[in-house]
Amino acid sequence: MSTPSTGEILQIAAEVEDNLHRQVLAQWFPRAVDPAGGFHQNYAEDWSRLPGDDRSVVYQSRLTWLAAQAAQRFPHHSPAYLNDARHGFYCLRDRLWDTKNGGFFWAVDGAGEPARGGEKHVYGVSFAIYALAALYHASKDGAVLSLAQAAFDWLQAHAHDTVNGGWRESLSRTNVPILAPAAGSGSDALGTRQGCKSMNTHIHLLESLAALCEARPSQPLREALLEVFLVVRDKVAVESAGYLNLFFTPDWKVLPDHDSYGHDVETAFLSVEGSAVLGLPHDPRTWALARRIVDHALASGWDTQHGGFYDSGEIGGPPLNRNKIWWVQAEGLNALLLMDGRFGGETPVYWDAFLRQWRFIQNHQIDQKYGGWLSEVAENGDTLPGRGKSDSWTEGYHQGRALLTVSAALRARAKPNGKK
């Protein structure tokens, strides 16, 4: 394929921004803003409100983050989005933060009672930090920064593994790390075997600590960011092959499992982002790893017939789940454009795949009847009926971030001095 013209790039950027406004931001805001506090989490396929008044730290944080990002990107709508983000902040501060022992509960019910016995999870705390960092960028509110700093201090005091490196994942209400039961069974709120470590938690710590370091850098924060960056690069990623191991013992022995293509491509982006915050935006090893990860996902998890990334596959083997999950397509879109921006002068592979990914999203991942992104479609893009639009794990964060990042990158590329 020939190099796209400036007009073509701007046309795609406009399509992406339109999707962001109509299919993401307009779907959750102000619909999900609950006068009773926080964001309502449960919506059916047609966006009708479903019962449930739980408040998950992940869902609340992700919508807070999205509103804060929208407030920064779109100045004309900033007051409304900033109000929505503050609404999420109050829920994080007043309902999900443990005022006695510190840390964020995984979830609370409508009466404010913590779920899972008051379990706290580093993954959830990480997303709260991510949201607070974004809101501080947008508002410069010292109270927001104070809560983010308290959450970081809690992480370092209670979850940091000073012996093996990385962070312990699930902790009790009194901040005691939860270990595997004697029978060796049991999983935490994220689905990780109790007492073990996961790829998922550590890549999102890389994301959140980078955001907080950008908002208010400090030496302890930079040291923690460097540590998690090296954990992801040297322990989680299989650098020679380009995939990620999912689960580990506390001392980082690999627990074999499947390959998650969405997490692969997401980590390519987060590694580059983290390296830049550390002051190494052009680090050749980071870029080589990110490229290897995306190349592996294209070779193992890309649908050459219909476009789009499959959900998961065997390590070194065929796909296991060929359905197309919304967040995987969003992260794929982001990573493919990132690779084209760096390596597009060498090969059209990434741009061609980016275009196919975007067309797949437009043609199949968007609900043409009710609006919003479909959470899951079949391999060929056919709609799978009955999938809800929103729950504690399904919201606007992945597609929101991808569309924000991609539209900005395309517009920067279209400028006279923009680079491919």
GULOKOL-360641 format. One line per 2 residues: number of its first residue (from 0); their letters; for each residue x, y, z of C-alpha. Coordinates in nm, 2 decimals. Layout:
% GULOKOL-360641
NUM) a) X/Y/Z | ...
//
This chain:
% GULOKOL-360641
0) ms) 0.00/0.00/0.00 | 0.13/0.35/-0.08
2) tp) 0.20/0.60/0.19 | -0.13/0.76/0.30
4) st) -0.19/1.12/0.20 | -0.24/1.40/0.46
6) ge) -0.61/1.41/0.36 | -0.65/1.04/0.42
8) il) -0.48/1.06/0.76 | -0.70/1.35/0.87
10) qi) -1.01/1.16/0.75 | -0.93/0.87/0.97
12) aa) -0.85/1.10/1.26 | -1.20/1.26/1.22
14) ev) -1.36/0.92/1.21 | -1.18/0.81/1.53
16) ed) -1.27/1.13/1.71 | -1.63/1.10/1.60
18) nl) -1.64/0.74/1.74 | -1.49/0.86/2.06
20) hr) -1.75/1.12/2.11 | -2.06/0.93/1.99
22) qv) -1.98/0.57/2.08 | -1.78/0.61/2.40
24) la) -1.81/0.94/2.58 | -2.18/1.01/2.50
26) qw) -2.27/0.66/2.61 | -2.14/0.68/2.97
28) fp) -2.16/1.05/3.04 | -2.39/1.16/3.19
30) ra) -2.58/0.83/3.18 | -2.37/0.65/3.44
32) vd) -2.33/0.94/3.68 | -2.54/0.82/3.97
34) pa) -2.69/1.09/4.21 | -2.65/0.83/4.49
36) gg) -2.27/0.84/4.44 | -2.02/0.71/4.19
38) fh) -2.10/0.56/3.85 | -2.37/0.30/3.79
40) qn) -2.21/-0.01/3.65 | -2.47/-0.23/3.49
42) ya) -2.64/-0.16/3.16 | -2.81/-0.40/2.92
44) ed) -2.75/-0.44/2.55 | -2.99/-0.16/2.48
46) ws) -2.84/0.06/2.75 | -3.14/0.01/2.98
48) rl) -3.03/0.03/3.34 | -2.99/-0.30/3.52
50) pg) -3.02/-0.35/3.90 | -2.71/-0.33/4.12
52) dd) -2.56/-0.07/4.34 | -2.21/-0.22/4.39
54) rs) -1.92/0.01/4.34 | -1.60/-0.16/4.20
56) vv) -1.28/0.03/4.24 | -1.18/-0.07/3.88
58) yq) -1.50/0.05/3.72 | -1.51/0.37/3.92
60) sr) -1.15/0.45/3.85 | -1.17/0.38/3.48
62) lt) -1.47/0.61/3.43 | -1.31/0.88/3.65
64) wl) -0.99/0.85/3.43 | -1.19/0.87/3.11
66) aa) -1.38/1.18/3.22 | -1.06/1.35/3.34
68) qa) -0.89/1.27/3.00 | -1.19/1.41/2.81
70) aq) -1.18/1.73/3.02 | -0.82/1.78/2.92
72) rf) -0.87/1.70/2.55 | -1.19/1.89/2.48
74) ph) -1.17/2.24/2.65 | -1.52/2.34/2.54
76) hs) -1.67/2.05/2.73 | -1.42/2.05/3.01
78) pa) -1.64/2.18/3.29 | -1.90/1.90/3.24
80) yl) -1.63/1.62/3.22 | -1.44/1.76/3.51
82) nd) -1.76/1.75/3.72 | -1.81/1.39/3.62
84) ar) -1.45/1.31/3.71 | -1.48/1.47/4.05
86) hg) -1.80/1.27/4.10 | -1.59/0.96/4.06
88) fy) -1.32/1.10/4.29 | -1.57/1.14/4.57
90) cl) -1.67/0.78/4.54 | -1.31/0.66/4.55
92) rd) -1.23/0.88/4.85 | -1.55/0.84/5.05
94) rl) -1.67/0.49/4.97 | -1.38/0.28/4.85
96) wd) -1.08/0.41/5.05 | -1.03/0.22/5.38
98) tk) -1.01/0.51/5.62 | -0.89/0.28/5.90
100) ng) -0.62/0.07/5.74 | -0.55/0.25/5.41
102) gf) -0.58/0.11/5.06 | -0.88/0.08/4.83
104) fw) -1.13/-0.20/4.88 | -1.19/-0.41/4.57
106) av) -1.56/-0.33/4.58 | -1.84/-0.21/4.82
108) dg) -2.21/-0.27/4.81 | -2.48/-0.01/4.83
110) ag) -2.46/0.00/5.21 | -2.08/0.06/5.19
112) ep) -1.99/-0.29/5.31 | -1.67/-0.42/5.14
114) ar) -1.69/-0.72/4.92 | -1.48/-1.04/4.95
116) gg) -1.43/-0.97/5.32 | -1.26/-0.64/5.25
118) ek) -1.00/-0.78/5.01 | -0.78/-0.52/4.85
120) hv) -0.60/-0.59/4.53 | -0.30/-0.41/4.38
122) yg) -0.47/-0.42/4.04 | -0.76/-0.21/4.18
124) vs) -0.53/0.02/4.37 | -0.33/0.08/4.06
126) fa) -0.63/0.19/3.86 | -0.73/0.43/4.14
128) iy) -0.38/0.58/4.12 | -0.42/0.60/3.74
130) al) -0.75/0.79/3.77 | -0.63/1.02/4.04
132) aa) -0.32/1.11/3.83 | -0.53/1.20/3.54
134) ly) -0.77/1.41/3.75 | -0.48/1.59/3.91
136) ha) -0.35/1.68/3.56 | -0.69/1.82/3.47
138) sk) -0.78/1.99/3.80 | -0.45/2.06/3.99
140) dg) -0.65/1.98/4.30 | -0.42/1.91/4.59
142) av) -0.67/1.68/4.76 | -0.67/1.45/4.45
144) ls) -0.29/1.44/4.46 | -0.29/1.36/4.83
146) la) -0.51/1.06/4.78 | -0.29/0.94/4.50
148) qa) 0.02/0.97/4.71 | -0.15/0.79/5.00
150) af) -0.24/0.50/4.77 | 0.12/0.49/4.64
152) dw) 0.26/0.49/5.00 | 0.02/0.21/5.09
154) lq) 0.14/0.01/4.79 | 0.50/0.04/4.90
156) ah) 0.44/-0.02/5.27 | 0.21/-0.32/5.24
158) ah) 0.23/-0.48/4.89 | 0.59/-0.43/4.77
160) dt) 0.79/-0.76/4.77 | 1.13/-0.64/4.89
162) vn) 1.27/-1.00/4.87 | 1.17/-1.11/4.52
164) gg) 1.08/-0.78/4.35 | 0.74/-0.68/4.22
166) wr) 0.43/-0.65/4.42 | 0.21/-0.90/4.62
168) es) -0.13/-0.89/4.47 | -0.41/-0.95/4.71
170) ls) -0.43/-0.83/5.07 | -0.67/-0.86/5.36
172) rt) -0.87/-0.58/5.51 | -0.59/-0.54/5.76
174) nv) -0.33/-0.53/5.49 | -0.19/-0.88/5.53
176) pi) -0.09/-1.05/5.21 | -0.33/-1.34/5.13
178) la) -0.14/-1.66/5.06 | -0.26/-1.98/4.89
180) pa) -0.47/-2.20/5.11 | -0.33/-2.53/5.23
182) ag) -0.51/-2.72/4.96 | -0.35/-2.50/4.69
184) sg) -0.67/-2.38/4.55 | -0.85/-2.04/4.57
186) sd) -0.81/-1.73/4.36 | -0.81/-1.36/4.42
188) al) -1.04/-1.09/4.29 | -0.85/-1.09/3.96
190) gt) -0.86/-1.47/3.91 | -0.50/-1.52/4.00
192) rq) -0.41/-1.81/4.23 | -0.38/-1.67/4.58
194) gc) -0.03/-1.58/4.68 | 0.10/-1.57/4.32
196) ks) 0.18/-1.28/4.09 | 0.03/-1.19/3.75
198) mn) 0.12/-1.02/3.43 | -0.20/-0.82/3.44
200) th) -0.14/-0.65/3.77 | 0.22/-0.56/3.69
202) ih) 0.16/-0.41/3.34 | -0.11/-0.19/3.49
204) ll) 0.12/-0.08/3.77 | 0.36/0.02/3.49
206) es) 0.07/0.23/3.35 | -0.04/0.39/3.67
208) la) 0.31/0.47/3.82 | 0.41/0.62/3.49
210) al) 0.10/0.85/3.50 | 0.16/0.95/3.86
212) ce) 0.53/1.01/3.79 | 0.43/1.25/3.51
214) ar) 0.19/1.42/3.74 | 0.42/1.47/4.04
216) ps) 0.76/1.30/4.00 | 0.96/1.20/4.31
218) qp) 1.26/0.98/4.36 | 1.07/0.69/4.54
220) lr) 0.81/0.70/4.26 | 1.07/0.69/3.99
222) ea) 1.24/0.40/4.16 | 0.92/0.21/4.18
224) ll) 0.84/0.29/3.81 | 1.18/0.16/3.71
226) ev) 1.14/-0.16/3.91 | 0.80/-0.24/3.75
228) fl) 0.93/-0.15/3.41 | 1.21/-0.40/3.45
230) vv) 0.98/-0.66/3.59 | 0.76/-0.64/3.28
232) rd) 1.06/-0.64/3.05 | 1.28/-0.90/3.21
234) kv) 1.03/-1.13/3.39 | 0.69/-1.10/3.23
236) av) 0.78/-1.07/2.87 | 0.96/-1.35/2.68
238) es) 1.18/-1.12/2.49 | 1.31/-1.37/2.24
240) ag) 0.96/-1.48/2.14 | 0.74/-1.17/2.19
242) yl) 0.46/-1.31/2.42 | 0.39/-1.26/2.78
244) nl) 0.37/-1.52/3.06 | 0.05/-1.47/3.26
246) ff) 0.12/-1.61/3.61 | 0.41/-1.66/3.84
248) tp) 0.51/-1.80/4.18 | 0.61/-1.53/4.43
250) dw) 0.97/-1.57/4.33 | 0.88/-1.54/3.96
252) kv) 0.88/-1.90/3.84 | 0.65/-1.92/3.54
254) lp) 0.31/-2.10/3.59 | 0.23/-2.21/3.23
256) dh) -0.09/-2.08/3.08 | -0.23/-1.94/2.76
258) ds) -0.13/-1.64/2.55 | -0.35/-1.33/2.57
260) yg) -0.31/-1.13/2.25 | -0.48/-0.82/2.38
262) hd) -0.24/-0.80/2.68 | 0.05/-0.86/2.44
264) ve) -0.02/-0.56/2.22 | -0.13/-0.35/2.52
266) ta) 0.21/-0.41/2.68 | 0.39/-0.30/2.37
268) fl) 0.23/0.04/2.41 | 0.27/0.05/2.79
270) sv) 0.64/-0.04/2.77 | 0.71/0.24/2.53
272) eg) 0.51/0.48/2.74 | 0.69/0.38/3.06
274) sa) 1.03/0.41/2.90 | 0.95/0.76/2.78
276) vl) 0.85/0.87/3.13 | 1.17/0.73/3.26
278) gl) 1.35/0.96/3.02 | 1.43/0.69/2.76
280) ph) 1.19/0.76/2.47 | 1.42/0.61/2.21
282) dp) 1.56/0.32/2.40 | 1.64/0.06/2.13
284) rt) 1.58/-0.24/2.35 | 1.23/-0.12/2.45
286) wa) 1.13/-0.05/2.10 | 1.27/-0.38/1.98
288) la) 1.07/-0.57/2.25 | 0.76/-0.37/2.17
290) rr) 0.79/-0.46/1.80 | 0.86/-0.82/1.87
292) iv) 0.55/-0.84/2.08 | 0.33/-0.69/1.81
294) dh) 0.49/-0.90/1.54 | 0.41/-1.21/1.75
296) al) 0.05/-1.11/1.80 | 0.01/-1.05/1.42
298) as) 0.17/-1.39/1.35 | -0.03/-1.59/1.61
300) gw) -0.34/-1.40/1.69 | -0.44/-1.19/1.38
302) dt) -0.74/-1.29/1.17 | -0.60/-1.27/0.81
304) qh) -0.95/-1.34/0.67 | -1.17/-1.09/0.85
306) gg) -0.92/-0.86/1.03 | -0.90/-0.80/1.40
308) fy) -0.72/-0.99/1.68 | -0.84/-1.31/1.84
310) ds) -0.88/-1.32/2.21 | -0.63/-1.59/2.31
312) ge) -0.43/-1.89/2.20 | -0.20/-2.16/2.31
314) ig) 0.16/-2.06/2.36 | 0.32/-2.13/2.03
316) gp) 0.00/-2.29/1.91 | -0.34/-2.21/1.75
318) pl) -0.60/-1.96/1.88 | -0.82/-2.09/2.16
320) nr) -1.09/-1.82/2.15 | -1.15/-1.67/1.80
322) nk) -1.42/-1.43/1.91 | -1.33/-1.06/1.89
324) iw) -1.34/-0.88/2.23 | -1.39/-0.50/2.24
326) wv) -1.08/-0.42/2.44 | -0.85/-0.64/2.24
328) qa) -0.95/-0.46/1.92 | -0.90/-0.12/2.09
330) eg) -0.55/-0.21/2.22 | -0.46/-0.36/1.88
332) ln) -0.56/-0.04/1.70 | -0.33/0.16/1.93
334) al) -0.03/-0.07/1.91 | -0.04/-0.10/1.53
336) ll) -0.04/0.27/1.48 | 0.24/0.30/1.73
338) md) 0.45/0.05/1.54 | 0.38/0.22/1.21
340) gr) 0.49/0.55/1.35 | 0.82/0.40/1.44
342) fg) 0.88/0.14/1.17 | 0.65/0.24/0.89
344) ge) 0.94/0.36/0.68 | 1.06/0.00/0.67
346) tp) 0.74/-0.18/0.60 | 0.37/-0.11/0.53
348) vy) 0.26/-0.41/0.74 | 0.16/-0.21/1.05
350) wd) -0.03/0.06/0.86 | -0.22/-0.20/0.65
352) af) -0.31/-0.39/0.96 | -0.41/-0.07/1.14
354) lr) -0.65/0.02/0.85 | -0.80/-0.33/0.86
356) qw) -0.84/-0.31/1.24 | -1.01/0.02/1.22
358) rf) -1.25/-0.10/0.95 | -1.33/-0.41/1.15
360) iq) -1.42/-0.20/1.45 | -1.63/0.04/1.24
362) nh) -1.81/-0.24/1.06 | -1.85/-0.50/1.34
364) qi) -1.76/-0.38/1.69 | -2.00/-0.09/1.69
366) dq) -2.36/-0.14/1.78 | -2.54/0.02/1.49
368) ky) -2.88/-0.02/1.66 | -2.82/0.09/2.02
370) gg) -2.49/0.27/2.01 | -2.16/0.20/2.18
372) wl) -1.91/-0.08/2.13 | -2.02/-0.44/2.14
374) se) -1.83/-0.62/2.41 | -1.79/-0.93/2.20
376) va) -1.86/-1.04/1.85 | -1.80/-1.36/1.65
378) en) -1.49/-1.43/1.45 | -1.64/-1.30/1.13
380) gd) -1.79/-1.00/1.31 | -2.14/-1.13/1.35
382) tl) -2.33/-0.99/1.66 | -2.36/-1.21/1.96
384) pg) -2.70/-1.12/2.12 | -2.75/-1.06/2.48
386) rg) -2.42/-0.91/2.57 | -2.45/-0.62/2.81
388) ks) -2.29/-0.28/2.74 | -2.15/-0.22/3.09
390) ds) -2.06/-0.41/3.40 | -1.78/-0.41/3.66
392) wt) -1.53/-0.51/3.39 | -1.69/-0.35/3.08
394) eg) -1.67/0.03/3.04 | -1.50/0.29/2.82
396) yh) -1.14/0.28/2.93 | -0.97/0.07/2.67
398) qg) -1.15/0.21/2.37 | -1.14/0.56/2.51
400) ra) -0.76/0.55/2.56 | -0.70/0.40/2.22
402) ll) -0.92/0.65/2.04 | -0.77/0.95/2.23
404) tv) -0.42/0.83/2.16 | -0.48/0.73/1.80
406) sa) -0.66/1.05/1.70 | -0.38/1.26/1.86
408) al) -0.11/1.06/1.68 | -0.28/1.09/1.34
410) ra) -0.33/1.46/1.37 | 0.03/1.51/1.48
412) ra) 0.14/1.30/1.18 | -0.07/1.52/0.94
414) kp) 0.12/1.84/1.05 | 0.39/1.97/0.81
416) ng) 0.67/1.84/1.03 | 0.49/1.53/1.14
418) kk) 0.67/1.20/1.10 | 0.54/0.86/1.00
//
